[in-house]
């Protein structure tokens, strides 16, 4: 069975490794992206339960990356959490929400906060998958009933 995947995005490899270390007890596969462009490409190649993305990156910042992700059907509804050492005020929180994130966690990261939020979104992802499976089974059963009725 394939592991649930989380995309982690930061232009600094040491930050990606630190994130993986903080979340090491969560049974997921981490996919790393070192830029917004990498994140966009990977988000089209994989199905992610959650994306954790740094705000401040060269070339394409987190706000721009998330806005592009929200414009693509495949990535439109993936929960995204911004991570930022620089942007922590209400203005940037509102910008993040307007660009399509659901939360902003400031650095230095409090591990319990990050772990709690990641676990919450993984649970929601699993429930969404269960609902999709049940819906498909019900639609199949309804189709069979309609065939029998005819």
C-alpha positions, 0 to 999 in steps of 0.5 A: 500500500502506498504511503500518504505523501506530504510535500515540503517546500523550502529553498534551504535543504537544511530546513527540509531535513529539520522538518522531516526530523520534527515529523519523523514519528508520523508515518508518511512519505515526504517529498522535497521541493527546493523551489516553487517551480519544483513544488508545482511540478511535483504537485502534478506528479503526486497526490499529497495529503498536505503541503508545508511551504516556506513563504520566502523563496527566491524566484517564486515565493510561497504566496505566488506558488500557492496562488498557482496551485489554487488555479489548477484543478488537481491541486486546488483543494490540497491543504497548504500551511505556510511556514515563515520566520519573517512573515508573522503579522496579520497582514501576511496571515491575511495574504496567505489566506487570500492566496489559498493557505489554511494556516501560517506557522512561524519559525522557530516552529513549536514541534507540538503545534506542527505535529498536531496540525499535520496529524489533523490534516492527515486525519481529514485526508483519510476521512475524505478518502474513506468517503470517496470509497463509500460513495463509489461503492454506493453508486455501484450498488445503486447502478446494480439495483437499477439494472435489476429493476429494469 
